[in-house]
């Protein structure tokens, strides 16, 4: 009886090791299942939210694949506080320049949270992108990829396009010039939700009025 109990005790560490190995394998496989994500705004290098991607790259949850542009023309506009929005209206706007990343399942959840996907801020939808290769001079066809991007939510996208179309149109790239005047989330009025800020922007006649109303 004592020998059987001793044998069971010896088996337990092996079972624990097997569970740990299984969990490690699952975590490894989770990182290997990647989604291509096209970033066009503050997640790009040199902008305020790039710290998230930098952290994800350090943990193996994201990999930078290079510069790209949208295969289709799409409107890229600015909303309140110079926040950039890609609109899902193919054929309007420009071929938008941005950066392409391969993102793990875990990393994608972090990006979804930042972009407020479950709160109706942005929605993650497919986008076709073309890799930008400055060293290619053979006249061959550019490489096209199926990716996903965070678009302005459909609940306010059309109104946002009408507002920008009337005043400024759209951009082909969100550069430091377009980002001038950008306000980080922590520095915006905390008593207003993101969607409140959108509605105030849409009902105002200028960015200045938006700031004054806050």
N, C-alpha and C positions, 0 to 999 in steps of 0.2 A: 504493500500500500504506500509506504514511504517512497519506494523506488518509482512508482507511477507518478506520484506528485512531483518528485524531483524531475522526472522526464518532461512533464507538462510545463514546469517552470523554464526548462531549457528551450522548449519550443516557442515560447512567447516572444523572445527577442527577434527570432526569425520572422514571425508574423508581423511584428512592428516594422521591421526592415522592408518587408514586402509591401506594406501599406504606404510607407514613405516613398519607396521606389515608384509605386503606382501614381501617387500624387505628383511626384516630380515629373513623371512621364506625361501626365495630363497637362501640367503647366507648360512643359516643353512643346507639346502638340498645340496648345492654345496659342503660343507665340508663332508657331509655324503657319497657322491659319490666318492669313493676312488679307486685308482689304486695301485696295489702292484708293487713296484719298487725295483729291485735288484741293489745295488751299490757295486762296486768292487774296486774303486780307491780313488781319492782325496775327495770324498763326505763322506767317512767313518769317524768314530770317530778317532780323533787324526791327521787328515790330513787337508790340507789347505782350502779346499772348504766345510768342514763340517759346517762352520758358517751358510751357507744357510739353511741346514736342521735344525740346532739348532734354527734359527729364525722361520722357518716354524712350528716346533714343539711348539714353544711358542705361535703362533697364531692359533694353532689347525689345521694347514694345512698338518701336517705330524705326523706319530706315528711310533716309532721304534718297530719292531716286533721281532728282534733277529738276530742271526747269521744263515747263510745258505750257501749252495754250489749249483752249477749248477748240474742239474740231468744228463746232457750230458757233455761230454768233449768239451771244447772250448779253443781256444788259447787266452791267456792274454799276451800282449806284451807291450813294451815301445817304444814310438816314440821320437820326438825331446824334449829336456829338461826333459826327464824322465816322460813324460805324458803317463798315462796308457790307453790302448785300448783293449777292448774285441772284438774279431773277430767272425763273424757269420759263422764259418766253423765247423759244428758239427762233432765230431769224432776225431778232432785234439786237441792237447794240453792236458789240465787237467780238472778235476772237480774243478772249480774256487770257492774259498771262498770269501764271502762278507757279506753284511748286507741287511736286508729286511725292507722296509718301506711301510706303507699305506699312500698314498698321495692324497690330495684333487685335484679337477679340477684346482683350482687356484694355488695350489702348483706345479702341474704338468707343468703349463705354465711357471712358474719361472725356473723350472729345464730344460725345453726345451730351454729356452733362454740362460741359462748358458752353455748348451751343444751345442749350435749353430745348432739346428735341421733344422731351415729354411735356414741356410747358408751353409749347406752341410758339417758340421764338424762331427757330430755324427748323428745316426738315432735310434729312439726308436722302438724296435721290441720285440716280445714275447720271453720269456725264461722260462724254467721249472726249478724250484729250489726245493731243499730238505732242510727242517728245520734241523739245527744242534742242537741236544739236548744232552749235555754232561752228563745229569743225567739219561738217559735212558739205562737200562741194561737188559731189558727183551727180547732182540733179535727181537722185533717187527719191522715191516716195518716203515721206516722213513716217515714223513708226506711230501707230495709233493704239491707244489703250482704253479699256473700259474701266472707269473709276467711279467714285461717288464724291459728291460735294454737298456742302451745307448751303442750301438755298433759303432765301427769305420765305417764311411760312406763307402758304397760299391765302391765308385769311386776310393778309394785308398787302401782299405782293403787288397786286394790280394798282391799288391806290398809291403805293410807293413809286411805281413806274410812272404813273400819270403826273405825280408831283415833280419828279426829276425830269421827265420828258419836257415838261413845260418850261422849266427853269434852266437846267444844266445839261440834260442828256445823260449819257452814260460814259464810262471810262473803259479803256482797254487794259489798264493796269492800276492797281491800288499802290501807288508809290508814296514816298514821303511827302510829296506835294499834295496829293489827295488826302493824306492823313493829317495834314496840318490842322490843328484845332481838335484832334481826337481827344476824348476824355475817357479815362479808364473807368471801369464800372464802380470801383470803390470811391471814386471822386464825383460820381453823379448823385443827384438827390435820392436819398435812401427811402424816402416815403413814397416814391413812385416806382411801380414795377416796370420791367422792360417793355411790356405791351402798353402801359400807360404812356411811356416816353414816345413810343411809336405813334400813338394816336394824337398826342400833343403836337408832334412834328408834322403829321399829316394835316392837322387843322390849322397850323400856323402858316404864315406867308413867307417866312424866312427862318434861317437857322438862328438869327439873333432873337426873334420872337420866341423860339423854342427855349432858348437859354433864359430869357426874361421871365417866361411863364413858370420856370422851375424855382 
